[in-house]
Amino acid sequence: EVNSADASAGVTVTWYDSANAAVTLPAGGYVCITSISGLTLPTSGTVAIFDGANSTEAAGEHILNVTISQVPSFHITYGTGAPRVVKKGSDVYVKPSASGQINVNFTGFVWTPGG
């Protein structure tokens, strides 16, 4: 989840399990996102969600962009059959173009090949 009063510089997603305990990915594990919900968003601009090594989105890191003036909240479902797999060793960032309170929740699972 991301819960921030101002994420405009870009913040990383914190992952929790079903018991609300912070998750540490196993070696070789991948985060597989099955849905994303934007519950509270800044009043204007866009929200970029991407995976990468830092808070600047680069080629191949795009997950989702939402234009807030058109969508005051959102829910996107990828499903378990075709989840969005986060690049190994990457963090997921949420970066709105404007300051303001933002709450974005993710659901998914951790996949460890051969595990």
Kinemage of the C-alpha trace (Angstrom):
@kinemage 1
@onewidth
@group {chain A} dominant
@subgroup {mainchain}
@vectorlist {calphas} color= white
{ca glu a 1} P 0.000 0.000 0.000
{ca val a 2} L 0.887 3.654 -0.276
{ca asn a 3} L -0.555 6.073 2.250
{ca ser a 4} L 1.128 9.468 2.048
{ca ala a 5} L 0.293 13.120 2.678
{ca asp a 6} L 2.577 14.046 -0.235
{ca ala a 7} L 3.980 11.409 -2.579
{ca ser a 8} L 4.839 13.855 -5.370
{ca ala a 9} L 8.545 12.955 -5.146
{ca gly a 10} L 7.594 9.278 -5.614
{ca val a 11} L 7.227 6.730 -2.831
{ca thr a 12} L 7.752 2.978 -2.776
{ca val a 13} L 4.954 0.550 -2.076
{ca thr a 14} L 5.038 -1.306 1.240
{ca trp a 15} L 3.823 -4.901 0.947
{ca tyr a 16} L 1.756 -6.627 3.669
{ca asp a 17} L 0.368 -10.133 4.029
{ca ser a 18} L -3.222 -11.021 4.915
{ca ala a 19} L -2.409 -10.587 8.636
{ca asn a 20} L -1.133 -7.004 7.999
{ca ala a 21} L 2.488 -7.980 8.675
{ca ala a 22} L 5.179 -6.442 6.465
{ca val a 23} L 6.416 -8.842 3.776
{ca thr a 24} L 10.057 -9.476 2.942
{ca leu a 25} L 10.403 -11.027 -0.478
{ca pro a 26} L 12.225 -14.358 -0.625
{ca ala a 27} L 15.365 -14.557 -2.753
{ca gly a 28} L 14.227 -15.095 -6.323
{ca gly a 29} L 10.656 -14.047 -5.497
{ca tyr a 30} L 8.509 -11.882 -7.748
{ca val a 31} L 5.585 -9.668 -6.750
{ca cys a 32} L 2.563 -10.372 -8.956
{ca ile a 33} L -0.035 -7.581 -8.854
{ca thr a 34} L -3.630 -8.706 -9.436
{ca ser a 35} L -5.380 -5.393 -8.697
{ca ile a 36} L -4.705 -1.744 -7.905
{ca ser a 37} L -7.165 0.609 -6.192
{ca gly a 38} L -6.714 4.364 -5.917
{ca leu a 39} L -8.892 5.321 -2.959
{ca thr a 40} L -7.737 8.863 -2.199
{ca leu a 41} L -5.989 10.892 -4.887
{ca pro a 42} L -4.760 14.486 -5.230
{ca thr a 43} L -7.358 16.774 -6.802
{ca ser a 44} L -5.651 17.152 -10.188
{ca gly a 45} L -2.901 15.849 -12.437
{ca thr a 46} L -1.855 12.260 -12.997
{ca val a 47} L -0.654 9.317 -10.937
{ca ala a 48} L 2.108 7.135 -12.367
{ca ile a 49} L 2.693 3.629 -11.030
{ca phe a 50} L 5.870 1.897 -12.166
{ca asp a 51} L 8.589 -0.535 -11.109
{ca gly a 52} L 12.238 0.384 -11.127
{ca ala a 53} L 15.412 1.195 -9.258
{ca asn a 54} L 14.465 4.792 -8.370
{ca ser a 55} L 11.593 7.288 -8.368
{ca thr a 56} L 12.098 8.265 -12.032
{ca glu a 57} L 10.152 6.142 -14.497
{ca ala a 58} L 12.280 4.742 -17.333
{ca ala a 59} L 11.535 2.729 -20.449
{ca gly a 60} L 9.984 -0.651 -19.679
{ca glu a 61} L 8.926 0.282 -16.121
{ca his a 62} L 5.366 1.497 -16.766
{ca ile a 63} L 2.516 -0.218 -14.922
{ca leu a 64} L -0.307 2.338 -14.944
{ca asn a 65} L -1.044 6.063 -15.453
{ca val a 66} L -4.297 7.620 -14.245
{ca thr a 67} L -5.543 11.117 -15.143
{ca ile a 68} L -7.163 12.323 -11.918
{ca ser a 69} L -9.445 14.980 -13.392
{ca gln a 70} L -11.136 12.210 -15.378
{ca val a 71} L -11.087 9.551 -12.644
{ca pro a 72} L -11.375 10.664 -8.973
{ca ser a 73} L -10.750 7.076 -7.827
{ca phe a 74} L -10.029 3.851 -9.666
{ca his a 75} L -9.859 0.071 -9.473
{ca ile a 76} L -7.929 -1.977 -12.049
{ca thr a 77} L -8.033 -5.781 -12.035
{ca tyr a 78} L -5.419 -7.866 -13.817
{ca gly a 79} L -6.602 -11.152 -12.288
{ca thr a 80} L -4.593 -14.125 -11.099
{ca gly a 81} L -4.338 -15.592 -14.593
{ca ala a 82} L -2.529 -12.563 -16.031
{ca pro a 83} L -1.027 -10.542 -13.165
{ca arg a 84} L 1.372 -7.644 -13.650
{ca val a 85} L 4.729 -9.153 -12.626
{ca val a 86} L 7.136 -6.688 -11.050
{ca lys a 87} L 10.697 -6.835 -12.342
{ca lys a 88} L 12.937 -8.854 -10.025
{ca gly a 89} L 14.878 -6.627 -7.662
{ca ser a 90} L 12.687 -3.606 -8.428
{ca asp a 91} L 10.526 -1.523 -6.163
{ca val a 92} L 7.065 -0.343 -7.151
{ca tyr a 93} L 6.638 3.434 -7.026
{ca val a 94} L 3.542 5.608 -6.878
{ca lys a 95} L 4.211 9.142 -8.115
{ca pro a 96} L 1.450 11.734 -8.514
{ca ser a 97} L 2.171 14.887 -10.496
{ca ala a 98} L 0.637 17.054 -7.753
{ca ser a 99} L 0.962 17.099 -3.984
{ca gly a 100} L -1.852 15.987 -1.726
{ca gln a 101} L -3.073 12.965 0.225
{ca ile a 102} L -2.888 9.685 -1.677
{ca asn a 103} L -3.947 6.167 -0.734
{ca val a 104} L -3.346 3.355 -3.217
{ca asn a 105} L -3.848 -0.320 -2.355
{ca phe a 106} L -2.502 -3.326 -4.215
{ca thr a 107} L -3.496 -6.990 -4.089
{ca gly a 108} L -1.478 -9.873 -5.416
{ca phe a 109} L 0.850 -12.661 -4.470
{ca val a 110} L 4.533 -13.570 -4.321
{ca trp a 111} L 5.709 -16.119 -6.867
{ca thr a 112} L 8.981 -17.984 -6.401
{ca pro a 113} L 9.901 -20.029 -9.501
{ca gly a 114} L 10.515 -23.635 -8.525
{ca gly a 115} L 9.307 -22.879 -4.985
